[in-house]
Amino acid sequence: MQMQDVILKPMITEKASSASDKFNRFGFLVALDANKNQIKNAVEKLYDVKVLNIKTSINPGKLVRAGKSVKKTPKTKKAFVQLKEGQRIEFFKGV
């Protein structure tokens, strides 16, 4: 699996941004079949930082009604990456 395939996108939510301010922890949506070692290597190489800890969670898909039919949303995997003290990831530069 390539590094670009492991990390799908960063999570830019209010809860994730408060965790990045308090605990130096950043959230990413990652591929379902990616393990912690692949996530760690991808984050360290793409953002040039040192990763201390990774916590992952898989969120199951939900049933959604669309008219008379019922569909299921796909399940997603989140990874919360804690960085070494003094290092940061800037998603938006100059904003």
N, C-alpha and C positions, 0 to 999 in steps of 0.2 A: 504494500500500500504506500502510495506517495504521500509526502507531507501535505500537499495541497488537498488531498482526498481525506485526510484525517480531520482537520479543522474545517467545519463548514462555514461558521460565522461567529463573531463575538456576540455575547448577550449584552445588549444595551438597555437595561431596565433600571428602575429606581432602586430595587433591592440589590442588584449586582453592583451598581455604582456606589452604594453606601458600604457594601462589603469591601470594595476596592479601596475606599478611603480609610476604613477602620482597620482591616486585617491584611491589606495588600493582597487581596484575593480577587481573581478575575474569572468571569464565566464565559464558556464557549459552548456552542452546539457542535457536537462531534459526530462522526460516523458511528453507526450502531456496532460494527464489528471491530472498532478500534479499542485497544487495551491501554492501560495506564503508561506503559513504556513508550508506545507509539505517540501518545498525546504529549508526554514529556519531551521527547525528542523533537517533535514538530514545533512546539511552543518555543523551546530553547533556540532552535535554528531560525525560525521565522522572525522572532522578535528580539533575539540576542539578549536573553535574560537567563537567570539561574532559577530553576524550579525546585522548591522545597517539598511540597505536598500536593497531591491530587485527590479530589473526591469526585466520584462519578455517580450519576443516577440515571436510570432509564424510566421515562414517563410513558405509561401505556396510552394507546390511542383511545379517543373518546367516541361515543356514538353521537352522531349529529343528524338531526332531521333536516331534510331538504324537500319540502313539500310533503308528499305521501311516502316517499322512500326514506330509508335510514341508511346512512353511510358511516364509515369508520375512518377517523383521521389516523395517519401513521404514527407509530410510536417514535419518540425522540430520545436522544442521549445527551445529557448535559455533563460538562466537566468543569469543576471549580479548581483553579490552579492558584496555589499560594506561592508567591515569589520571595526571593531573598530580600532582606531588609535594605531599603534604599533604592530598589529597582522598581520601575513602573513601565506599563504599556500604555502608550498614547494612541487611542483609537481615532480621535479627532484632534488634529494639530491646528492650532491657530483659531480655535472656535471659543 
